[in-house]
Amino acid sequence: MTVVDANDRHHYQPGYLFIPFGRYAPERVEKSRRAHLADGVRFIEAEIGRVNPAERSVELIDGRSLGYDWLIIASGTRPVPEQTPGLTDPRIWYAGSPAPDQASAFDFYTLDGAVALRDAMDRFEGGRLLVHVSEMPIKCPVAPLEFAFLAEDFFRKRRIRHKVDITYVTPLDGAFTKPVASKALGGLLDDRSVRLAADFAVERVDPERKHLVAYDGRALPFDLLVTVPINMGQQFVIDSGLGDDMGFIPVDKQTLRAEADDRILVIGDASNVPTSKAGSVAHFQVDHFAENFQSAVRGEPLRSLFDGHANCFVETGRGKGLLLDFNYETEPLTGVFPYPGVGPMKLLGESRLNHLGKLAFEQIYWRMLLPGRHLPVPTLMSIRGKRLPAETS
C-alpha cells in the first residue's frame, strides 16, 4: 500500500473556523501525515501530475511513475478564488496584497486565510460584513453559516455588535439546502439580526467600489468580505480526464466506484456524490469501503451500499450548537441522536451539549477517526428518533 500526498502536513480543517475568532492557534490544526500512517504503509511526498487508467499508472510532477493494481482517490476539493473575477485583486484580497493590514476580502477555507482573517477581525471596528458563498458545492456547507453566527457572537462580546451590519449571502434560495433545515437555520439568522441575501449568483467583485455584484444586477457593498470561493476538484483529476466540469469524479453513488474505470474507487470530497462534502461523509463512506474493496479484488459484486449519510454539528454562537443528520433521500429533520427517545443530542435545535460535542470532535478526529478506530455511531442513517415534516407542522 502506497500513500501519495503533496506534503507531510495534515490539517484538522474544522479547526479553521475557530482561528479567526482567536479560539484556536494555527499550530493546533496541523500534524504530520506520516506519523498517522500504519506500519508497512509507504508514504511518498510528491505532487501528482496525471492518472493514466489505461496503463494503470500515476505520473508524479517530478517525473516518477507509479504503477497500481487498484487506485483509491481521496484528493478532496480546493478553493479557487481566481475563478471569481475581481476577487483576488491586490487592492482587496489578503494574499499578495501590498498592504495586508488594509485588505478587505478573505477566506477561511485555508490556514493562511483563517490566520489573516483573525487579524482583520481584530482590527474591524464596524461597518458592513458580508459572509458569502460563491457557488455550490463547497466542502462543509454549514461552515459559512457557522462563521456568521460566531461573528455575531464575537462582535457582541466586543460590544460593537450595533456597529456591524452582517449579511449572509448565498446562491441558494434559503439559508440551507433542504426545507426543514433551511427554515430552522434561517430562523436563527433572524434571531441574531443577520440579513439573508438569497439566490445571489455572484458575477464579479468590484474591488474599487468594494461591491459584490450578482448576475441579476444586485450589488452589495462591503467593508469586510468573508467569502467561500468556488470549490473544485484537484487539477490532476481534470488533467487526467477523470472529472466533470468542476473536477469532481463521477462515481456510482452507492459503491463509490468510478464510472470511468472499475479499478478506481473514490472516497470523500473528490467524487460527485449528491451529498455534503463533509468529513462525516468521508468517514461513513470508509465504513463501507473495506468490505467493498475486498469484494472488488475478488471480482464479486459490491454489496455494502453507501446511503449518503452525513452528520454535522453546527456552531450557532453563544455557547450553543445544533446537529444535522441526513442522507440522499432524507433531509435534516428535528428529533434526537444517536439513540431514539434518548438522544442525548438534539437535532435541528440549539443546545449546550451540541456545542460541547462540536468541541469534543477534535479529539475524536485525532484519536479515533484518523487512526482508523471504530466510532460507535450508525454508518447508515436511521429515521428512528426523528420527526417527519408532517409531525412537526
C-alpha positions, -999 to +999 in steps of 0.1 A: +000+000+000+014+034-010+000+068+000+010+098-022+005+133-009+020+167-018+033+173+017+035+158+052+012+183+069-023+170+077-048+197+088-078+194+110-099+216+087-129+221+111-104+240+132-101+267+106-135+280+117-122+289+151-089+306+142-104+339+130-120+343+165-088+335+184-101+302+198-075+280+181-038+288+175-028+279+139-004+251+151-032+233+168-048+222+135-016+208+119+002+174+124+024+150+105+006+128+079+034+103+081+031+099+118-005+088+115+001+060+089+002+024+100+035+005+099+041-010+065+024+018+045+048+035+021+045+073+020+056+093-010+057+131-006+051+144-041+026+162-063+005+141-087+006+152-124-018+127-140-035+094-137-033+070-167-061+044-162-053+026-194-017+020-182-027+018-145-001+043-136+002+076-117+026+102-130+042+125-105+053+160-111+089+151-105+088+126-134+084+094-115+057+069-125+039+046-100+021+015-112-010+003-095-034-026-094-061-006-076-063+032-072-081+050-044-085+087-050-092+108-018-078+141-031-106+163-017-116+197-030-099+231-031-110+267-031-102+285-063-108+323-056-094+333-090-125+318-107-145+349-095-134+380-114-121+408-092-119+387-060-081+383-060-074+419-069-045+430-047-064+461-036-087+439-016-075+403-015-054+393+015-030+371-004-004+391-022-017+425-010+010+452-009-007+464+024-020+433+042-034+453+071-057+471+046-070+440+028-108+436+030-115+402+013-107+369+029-115+332+030-112+309+060-111+276+040-073+277+040-050+280+070-033+311+057-067+327+050-080+319+085-049+334+101-051+366+080-088+369+088-081+366+125-060+398+123-087+415+102-115+406+126-094+421+155-089+453+135-126+456+124-144+483+143-176+484+124-192+485+090-207+461+065-197+425+068-207+400+041-204+363+047-206+349+012-209+316-006-198+318-042-213+286-056-223+251-045-210+225-038-185+235-012-168+214+015-186+217+048-216+236+036-226+246+071-193+263+078-203+297+063-234+298+085-213+289+115-190+318+107-219+342+105-232+330+139-198+331+155-191+366+140-223+379+155-213+365+189-177+378+185-188+414+179-214+412+206-187+402+231-166+431+219-196+454+225-196+467+189-224+445+175-245+476+170-218+489+147-216+458+124-242+451+097-239+413+089-254+398+057-253+361+048-251+359+010-259+326-007-267+312-041-294+290-025-330+301-022-327+300+016-303+296+044-296+259+036-304+233+010-334+215+024-368+230+036-369+219+072-332+228+078-334+260+058-363+272+079-346+264+112-313+279+102-330+309+086-348+315+119-315+316+137-302+342+113-333+363+120-328+358+157-293+371+155-303+400+133-282+387+104-296+397+070-301+370+044-294+377+007-306+345-011-305+335-048-273+356-051-253+342-081-221+362-079-208+375-113-178+395-100-163+416-072-158+453-078-125+460-059-126+497-065-161+503-050-159+472-027-192+457-041-202+421-045-221+420-078-247+394-089-257+384-124-291+399-118-276+433-112-278+434-074-247+449-058-239+445-021-213+469-006-188+456+020-162+468+043-152+433+051-159+403+028-156+368+041-161+346+011-161+309+004-146+308-031-157+284-058-146+249-048-132+225-074-116+191-076-078+188-079-060+198-111-046+163-117-082+150-118-090+175-145-058+169-164-064+131-163-099+134-179-115+118-148-136+147-136-167+166-146-167+203-153-158+211-117-132+185-114-152+160-093-151+124-103-184+107-114-190+076-094-217+051-085-232+070-055-237+038-035-205+018-043-182+048-049-167+031-079-155+055-107-177+054-138-146+057-160-127+027-146-136-003-123-101-003-108-106+032-093-126+040-062-132+075-048-135+085-012-147+118+002-149+152-015-132+141-047-163+124-060-196+139-074-219+121-050-250+142-043-245+148-006-224+171+016-187+175+010-180+169+047-157+149+069-185+128+083-194+117+048-159+105+041-160+086+075-193+069+067-180+060+032-149+044+046-171+022+069-184+007+036-152+008+018-132-021+034-159-047+026-164-034-009-128-032-017-123-069-007-153-078-029-138-058-058-105-076-055-122-110-056-143-099-086-176-100-066-205-075-066-201-046-042-229-052-017-222-026+011-241+004-003-235+039+010-267+059+016-253+094+015-252+097+053-239+130+067-238+142+102-228+178+111-225+198+143-233+235+136-219+261+159-245+288+165-225+310+189-234+320+225-221+286+237-246+266+217-248+244+187-272+222+167-269+189+149-279+178+114-283+142+103-294+133+068-287+112+037-295+110-001-332+105+005-340+122+039-334+158+046-322+171+080-351+167+105-358+175+141-356+148+168-327+133+188-295+114+180-280+088+181-305+069+203-342+072+196-361+087+225-329+092+245-305+112+224-288+129+241-280+151+211-308+174+198-314+175+161-320+209+145-324+225+179-298+246+198-283+231+229-251+234+251-245+197+246-243+200+208-217+228+213-197+206+236-200+178+210-185+200+183-156+208+206-151+172+216-150+161+179-114+175+176-101+148+199-123+121+184-108+130+150-072+128+160-075+098+184-102+077+167-110+086+131-075+093+118-060+061+133-090+041+119-106+031+151-143+023+152-167+051+161-200+039+178-223+059+155-245+041+130-230+041+095-264+041+077-288+068+087-318+058+107-352+075+107-358+064+143-358+093+167-366+118+140-398+137+133-410+139+098-423+173+084-460+163+089-452+156+126-435+190+131-461+212+113 
